Amino acid sequence: MRKFLSIILNGVYKQTNRAYRTSKMALSRFEYVKQFEHEEKLLKNCWIVVRVDGKGFHRFCNVHKFKKPNDIDALQLMNMAGMTVMQDFNEIVLAYGQSDEYSFVFRRDASVYQRRRDKLVSYVASLFTSAYMFHWANIFKGRSLVMCYPPAFDARTVLYPTDENLRDYLSWRQADAHVNNLYNTTFWNLVSSGMSNADAENKLKGTLAKDKNEILFTHFNINYNNEPLIYRKGTILMRKTIEVKEKKQKFIVPIFEDLIGDDFWLRHPEILGKKTNPEDIYDLGVNDKQPIIQYQLGVFEKRKDGRNKPVDE
């Protein structure tokens, strides 16, 4: 009986081994296609910026009836998606968002995915998109706004070799936020007053910032400088130590400030890798009610109570 089993097992082994060798040969036969793949690695010792942009978002905003010139819920949803990306990459030192775009700044010495461009770009774009959809219901629950079709975001990677280049890039994006918001605020106020889109465009053609400010103040009693900072300056996301229930916790916090001047960089030296006092506690001020803070507080409470532990623990 033992000899009979041995013969059977030996036959099974030979058959399995033969099948394995055959499949391995077939696999090696087709592996030449890997030679067509091209892997690009990002230059070392450069700031990596991955910018995510909404694709076809003009139509997306119209279909979902986002408020104009600014929909605060839509902007908060972008911030939630930005927060999610930052939570997944600890090498991001700062993120900046405005309108339908978000820029993620990775440290100069970041080694994420061995600095493979395609891997980094595709993952950031897909994670941002999925997070946008994931947080949709929570942000729009008060409006019962149903997503009609999925959003799409593309992404690109740009390298900046110096700190000055990085600052200029972020200044460019914030200046863009200001220019676009001033135009849109003026344009949509003109339209809401009864002017057609074409007439509003013609009225604003060739106007300077001071002209738009004058129109807003004279015709609509709006002082543009009093508009919410999130509209005028966009949103900066950074990791800061805050106090939660008398405990220090690292949170991703929203900051609504001018980042073009030197003051911002003096207040947040850690962006450029300069040392800060680890005992410093960041004061959220009125931003403690921001959705991304409330979300992180909720996660903190669940973790504290053990509600997010696996069932078998």
C-alpha positions as CSV (number, residue, x, y, z in Angstrom):
1,M,0.0,0.0,0.0
2,R,2.8,2.3,0.9
3,K,4.6,1.5,-2.3
4,F,1.4,2.1,-4.3
5,L,1.0,5.6,-2.7
6,S,4.6,6.4,-3.3
7,I,4.1,5.6,-7.1
8,I,1.0,7.8,-7.3
9,L,2.6,10.7,-5.4
10,N,5.7,10.5,-7.6
11,G,3.6,10.6,-10.7
12,V,1.6,13.7,-9.4
13,Y,4.9,15.4,-8.6
14,K,6.3,14.8,-12.1
15,Q,3.1,16.0,-13.7
16,T,3.0,19.1,-11.6
17,N,6.7,19.8,-12.2
18,R,6.2,19.3,-15.9
19,A,3.2,21.7,-16.0
20,Y,5.2,24.3,-14.0
21,R,8.2,24.1,-16.4
22,T,5.8,24.4,-19.4
23,S,4.0,27.5,-17.9
24,K,7.4,29.1,-17.0
25,M,8.6,28.6,-20.5
26,A,5.4,30.1,-21.9
27,L,5.8,33.0,-19.5
28,S,9.4,33.7,-20.5
29,R,8.4,33.5,-24.1
30,F,6.0,36.5,-23.7
31,E,8.2,38.4,-21.2
32,Y,10.0,40.3,-24.0
33,V,7.1,42.7,-24.1
34,K,8.4,44.3,-20.9
35,Q,11.2,45.8,-23.0
36,F,8.7,48.2,-24.4
37,E,8.0,49.7,-21.0
38,H,9.7,53.0,-20.2
39,E,10.3,54.1,-16.6
40,E,11.1,57.7,-15.9
41,K,12.5,58.7,-12.6
42,L,12.2,62.2,-11.3
43,L,15.5,64.1,-10.8
44,K,16.8,64.0,-7.3
45,N,17.2,67.0,-5.0
46,C,14.2,68.8,-6.6
47,W,10.9,69.8,-5.2
48,I,8.2,67.6,-6.7
49,V,4.8,69.2,-7.4
50,V,1.9,67.1,-8.5
51,R,-1.0,69.2,-9.7
52,V,-4.4,67.7,-10.0
53,D,-6.9,69.4,-12.3
54,G,-10.6,68.8,-12.9
55,K,-11.4,67.5,-16.4
56,G,-14.5,69.1,-18.0
57,F,-15.4,70.7,-14.7
58,H,-17.3,73.6,-16.3
59,R,-19.9,71.1,-17.4
60,F,-19.7,69.1,-14.2
61,C,-20.4,72.3,-12.1
62,N,-23.4,73.2,-14.4
63,V,-24.9,69.7,-14.3
64,H,-24.7,69.6,-10.5
65,K,-25.9,73.1,-10.1
66,F,-22.9,74.4,-8.1
67,K,-23.5,78.0,-6.9
68,K,-21.7,80.8,-8.7
69,P,-19.3,82.5,-8.4
70,N,-18.3,80.2,-5.6
71,D,-19.8,77.1,-4.0
72,I,-18.4,76.7,-0.5
73,D,-19.5,73.0,-0.3
74,A,-17.7,72.2,-3.6
75,L,-14.5,73.9,-2.3
76,Q,-14.8,72.0,1.0
77,L,-15.1,68.8,-1.0
78,M,-11.9,69.6,-2.8
79,N,-10.2,70.2,0.6
80,M,-11.5,66.8,1.8
81,A,-9.9,65.1,-1.2
82,G,-6.7,67.1,-0.7
83,M,-6.6,66.0,2.9
84,T,-7.0,62.4,2.0
85,V,-4.0,62.5,-0.4
86,M,-1.9,64.1,2.3
87,Q,-2.8,61.5,4.8
88,D,-1.5,58.8,2.4
89,F,1.8,60.6,1.6
90,N,3.8,61.7,4.6
91,E,6.4,63.3,2.3
92,I,3.9,66.0,1.2
93,V,4.9,69.2,3.1
94,L,2.1,71.4,1.7
95,A,-0.9,71.3,-0.5
96,Y,-2.6,74.3,-2.2
97,G,-6.1,74.2,-3.7
98,Q,-8.3,76.6,-5.5
99,S,-11.3,76.2,-7.9
100,D,-11.0,72.6,-9.4
101,E,-7.2,72.1,-8.9
102,Y,-4.9,71.0,-6.1
103,S,-1.1,71.1,-5.9
104,F,0.8,68.7,-3.7
105,V,4.4,69.6,-2.8
106,F,6.7,66.7,-2.0
107,R,10.0,67.3,-0.1
108,R,13.1,67.7,-2.1
109,D,14.5,64.4,-0.7
110,A,11.2,62.5,-1.2
111,S,11.8,58.8,-2.2
112,V,8.1,57.9,-2.8
113,Y,7.8,55.1,-5.4
114,Q,11.6,55.6,-6.0
115,R,10.5,58.9,-7.6
116,R,8.9,57.1,-10.6
117,R,6.9,59.7,-12.4
118,D,4.1,57.6,-13.8
119,K,3.5,55.7,-10.6
120,L,3.3,58.9,-8.6
121,V,1.1,60.9,-11.0
122,S,-1.4,58.0,-11.6
123,Y,-1.8,57.2,-7.9
124,V,-2.3,60.8,-6.7
125,A,-4.9,61.4,-9.5
126,S,-6.8,58.2,-8.8
127,L,-6.7,58.7,-5.0
128,F,-7.9,62.3,-5.3
129,T,-10.7,61.3,-7.6
130,S,-11.9,58.4,-5.4
131,A,-11.7,60.6,-2.2
132,Y,-13.8,63.3,-4.0
133,M,-16.5,60.7,-4.6
134,F,-16.1,59.2,-1.2
135,H,-16.7,62.4,0.7
136,W,-19.4,63.7,-1.6
137,A,-22.5,62.5,0.4
138,N,-21.1,63.8,3.7
139,I,-20.3,67.3,2.3
140,F,-23.6,67.7,0.4
141,K,-25.9,65.9,2.8
142,G,-27.6,69.2,3.7
143,R,-28.5,69.8,0.1
144,S,-29.3,66.2,-0.9
145,L,-27.2,66.7,-4.0
146,V,-26.8,63.5,-5.9
147,M,-23.8,62.8,-8.1
148,C,-25.1,62.5,-11.7
149,Y,-21.9,61.1,-13.2
150,P,-18.4,60.5,-11.9
151,P,-15.8,63.4,-12.0
152,A,-12.5,63.1,-13.6
153,F,-9.1,64.6,-12.6
154,D,-5.9,64.5,-14.5
155,A,-2.5,65.2,-13.0
156,R,1.0,66.4,-14.0
157,T,4.3,66.5,-12.3
158,V,6.7,69.4,-12.3
159,L,10.2,69.7,-10.7
160,Y,11.5,72.9,-9.1
161,P,15.2,72.9,-8.3
162,T,15.3,75.8,-5.8
163,D,13.2,77.1,-2.9
164,E,12.7,80.3,-4.9
165,N,11.2,78.4,-7.8
166,L,8.8,76.6,-5.5
167,R,7.7,79.8,-3.9
168,D,7.2,81.4,-7.3
169,Y,5.1,78.5,-8.4
170,L,2.8,78.7,-5.4
171,S,2.6,82.5,-5.7
172,W,1.6,82.0,-9.3
173,R,-1.3,79.7,-8.4
174,Q,-2.5,82.0,-5.6
175,A,-2.3,85.0,-7.9
176,D,-4.3,83.0,-10.5
177,A,-7.0,82.3,-7.8
178,H,-7.3,86.0,-7.0
179,V,-7.5,87.1,-10.7
180,N,-10.1,84.4,-11.6
181,N,-12.2,85.0,-8.5
182,L,-12.3,88.8,-8.9
183,Y,-13.4,88.3,-12.5
184,N,-16.0,85.6,-11.7
185,T,-17.4,87.6,-8.7
186,T,-17.9,90.6,-10.9
187,F,-19.2,88.7,-13.8
188,W,-21.9,86.7,-11.9
189,N,-23.1,89.7,-10.0
190,L,-23.6,91.5,-13.4
191,V,-25.5,88.4,-14.7
192,S,-27.6,88.1,-11.5
193,S,-28.6,91.8,-12.0
194,G,-30.2,90.9,-15.3
195,M,-27.3,91.3,-17.7
196,S,-26.8,88.5,-20.3
197,N,-23.6,86.5,-20.2
198,A,-22.4,88.1,-23.5
199,D,-23.1,91.6,-22.2
200,A,-21.3,90.9,-19.0
201,E,-18.3,89.7,-20.9
202,N,-18.3,92.8,-23.0
203,K,-18.5,95.0,-20.0
204,L,-15.5,93.4,-18.4
205,K,-13.4,93.1,-21.5
206,G,-10.2,95.1,-21.0
207,T,-10.9,96.0,-17.4
208,L,-8.3,96.1,-14.7
209,A,-8.6,94.9,-11.1
210,K,-9.4,98.4,-9.9
211,D,-12.2,98.6,-12.5
212,K,-13.8,95.4,-11.3
213,N,-13.5,96.5,-7.7
214,E,-15.2,99.8,-8.6
215,I,-18.1,97.9,-10.3
216,L,-18.6,95.6,-7.3
217,F,-18.6,98.5,-4.9
218,T,-20.6,101.0,-6.9
219,H,-23.3,98.7,-8.3
220,F,-23.5,96.0,-5.7
221,N,-22.1,97.5,-2.5
222,I,-19.5,94.7,-2.3
223,N,-16.1,95.4,-0.9
224,Y,-14.1,92.7,-2.6
225,N,-11.5,92.7,0.3
226,N,-14.3,91.5,2.6
227,E,-15.0,88.4,0.6
228,P,-14.1,85.1,2.4
229,L,-10.4,84.3,2.2
230,I,-11.1,80.8,0.9
231,Y,-12.5,82.5,-2.3
232,R,-9.7,85.1,-2.6
233,K,-6.7,83.1,-1.4
234,G,-7.6,79.5,-1.9
235,T,-6.8,76.8,0.7
236,I,-3.4,75.8,2.1
237,L,-3.1,72.4,3.8
238,M,-0.3,71.7,6.2
239,R,0.4,69.3,9.1
240,K,0.3,71.0,12.4
241,T,0.3,69.9,16.0
242,I,-2.9,70.9,17.7
243,E,-4.4,70.1,21.1
244,V,-7.3,67.7,21.2
245,K,-8.8,66.7,24.6
246,E,-5.6,67.9,26.3
247,K,-3.5,65.7,24.0
248,K,-1.2,66.8,21.2
249,Q,-2.2,65.5,17.8
250,K,-0.9,65.9,14.3
251,F,-3.8,67.2,12.1
252,I,-3.9,68.4,8.5
253,V,-5.2,71.9,9.0
254,P,-6.6,74.4,6.5
255,I,-4.8,77.8,6.3
256,F,-6.3,80.8,4.5
257,E,-3.5,83.2,4.2
258,D,-1.4,85.1,1.6
259,L,1.6,83.0,0.8
260,I,3.2,85.3,-1.7
261,G,4.9,87.6,0.9
262,D,7.7,86.6,3.2
263,D,5.6,86.6,6.4
264,F,3.9,83.3,5.5
265,W,7.2,81.5,5.1
266,L,8.6,83.0,8.3
267,R,5.5,81.7,10.2
268,H,5.8,78.2,8.6
269,P,9.6,77.5,8.3
270,E,9.1,73.8,8.3
271,I,7.9,73.9,4.7
272,L,11.5,74.5,3.5
273,G,12.9,72.1,6.0
274,K,13.9,74.5,8.7
275,K,13.6,73.5,12.3
276,T,10.7,74.5,14.5
277,N,9.9,74.1,18.2
278,P,8.2,70.6,18.6
279,E,6.4,72.0,21.6
280,D,4.6,74.6,19.6
281,I,0.8,74.2,19.4
282,Y,-1.0,75.5,16.4
283,D,-4.1,77.6,17.1
284,L,-6.9,76.7,14.8
285,G,-8.9,79.8,15.8
286,V,-12.2,80.0,13.8
287,N,-11.1,77.2,11.5
288,D,-11.9,74.6,14.2
289,K,-15.3,74.2,12.5
290,Q,-13.8,73.5,9.0
291,P,-15.1,70.1,7.6
292,I,-11.6,68.6,7.4
293,I,-11.0,69.3,11.0
294,Q,-14.4,68.0,12.1
295,Y,-13.7,64.8,10.0
296,Q,-10.3,64.2,11.6
297,L,-11.8,64.8,15.1
298,G,-14.5,62.2,14.3
299,V,-11.8,59.7,13.3
300,F,-9.8,60.5,16.4
301,E,-12.8,59.9,18.7
302,K,-13.5,56.5,17.0
303,R,-9.9,55.5,17.3
304,K,-9.9,56.5,21.0
305,D,-13.1,54.5,21.6
306,G,-11.7,51.5,19.7
307,R,-14.6,51.7,17.2
308,N,-12.4,51.4,14.2
309,K,-10.7,48.2,15.4
310,P,-11.2,44.9,13.4
311,V,-14.0,42.7,14.8
312,D,-11.6,39.9,15.8
313,E,-9.5,42.2,18.1
